[in-house]
Amino acid sequence: MCYNLVIEYMAKKTIVIKTKYGSFRCVFEPEKDMGGYMVEARGIQGAISWGKTLSEAKRMIAEAIEGAVEAKAIAEAERRGIVRVNKQKDPISVA
């Protein structure tokens, strides 16, 4: 019986996460080494996160999705000439 419980715990879970930009299907996978959950929104490039609990992982992936969507929108607006992003040539050093 314990063997089945361990297999079930290690299984991936697909959960739909709601954000201000819509709902996205995300894959949650238990993280063996650190504990917690690694999560990826497969339809959104760069939307990967981690959380110590399933609840925290859900919050973190929602933020990652929103950030990725916003970054893509800004990049597209810049490409079209709608906005101009000032790119600093010299990085700021903090002492």
WOJODA-V336189 format. One record per backbone hydrogen bond with DSSP energy under -0.5 kcal/mol. CO is the residue of the C=O (numbers start at 1). NH is the residue of the N-H. E is the energy in kcal/mol with one decimal. If there is no record, write none. Layout:
{{CO,NH,E} {CO,NH,E}}
//
This chain:
{{1,5,-1.7} {2,6,-2.2} {3,7,-2.1} {4,8,-2.3} {5,9,-2.2} {6,10,-1.8} {7,11,-0.5} {8,11,-0.9} {13,15,-0.6} {13,28,-3.7} {15,17,-0.5} {15,26,-2.6} {17,24,-2.6} {19,22,-1.3} {22,19,-2.8} {24,17,-3.2} {25,42,-0.6} {26,15,-2.5} {26,28,-0.6} {27,40,-1.9} {28,13,-3.0} {29,38,-2.8} {30,32,-0.7} {31,35,-1.1} {36,31,-2.5} {37,51,-2.2} {38,29,-2.9} {39,49,-2.7} {40,27,-2.6} {40,42,-0.9} {41,44,-1.7} {43,45,-0.6} {44,47,-1.8} {46,48,-1.4} {47,41,-2.6} {49,39,-2.7} {51,37,-3.2} {53,57,-2.5} {54,58,-2.0} {55,59,-1.9} {56,60,-2.6} {57,61,-2.3} {58,62,-1.8} {59,63,-1.8} {60,64,-2.2} {61,65,-2.8} {62,66,-2.3} {63,67,-2.5} {64,68,-2.3} {65,69,-2.7} {66,70,-2.4} {67,71,-2.5} {68,72,-2.2} {69,73,-2.1} {70,74,-2.4} {71,75,-2.4} {72,76,-2.2} {73,77,-2.3} {74,78,-2.5} {75,79,-2.3} {76,80,-2.0} {77,81,-0.5} {77,82,-2.4} {77,83,-1.0} {78,81,-1.0} {84,86,-0.6} {85,87,-0.6} {86,88,-0.7} {89,91,-0.6} {93,95,-0.5}}
//
